[in-house]
Amino acid sequence: MQTMTLQNYSGASLLNARQLNLSMTLMLGEQARPKQIAKQQFMQLLNVLEALAMSSQVLFDGSIQQDDKQQLKDHNHLYHSFLDETNLVVTDQ
């Protein structure tokens, strides 16, 4: 019988900004709280919670709409300031 070894993950994770915003909206109850959560919403929420628990920081695409980006920045304190936006790198080539 093989044994499984657990390894610590201390790197960053990249998540979809829409997923982060929808999960935070769901957790904060900013919209009317649903009586049932769809399986997709539940899995997105678990994915966000896992990334927050297991990563040193969570990155999101910095080229998103300004309103979506502002919502993430406004809620960043709730994520213990783990969220950072990625930046596009432009080279001469």
Residue, then its C-alpha position, 0 to 999 in steps of 0.5 A: m500500500q502506498t502512502m501519500t505525502l502532503q506538501n505545503y504550497s506557499g506560492a501564489s494562485l491566479l483566480n478569475a476576478r469575476q469568480l472572486n467578486l461573485s464569491m465575495t458578494l455571496m459571502l457578504g450577502e450583498q444581494a438577497r440571500p438565496k435559499q439554495i446555492a447552485k452547485q456551481q456557485f458553491m464550487q466557486l466559493l470553495n475554490v476561492l476559500e481554498a486559494l486564500a487558505m493555501s496561497s501566499q497571495v491571490l492574483f487576478d487579471g489587472s486588465i479587467q473593467q475598472d468597476d470590477k477591479q474597484q470592487l476587488k480593491d474595496h474588498n481586499h481587506l476582507y481577504h487580508s490583503f492577499l489580492d494583487e492584480t497582474n500587469l501586462v508586460v509590454t516589450d519592444q518586440 
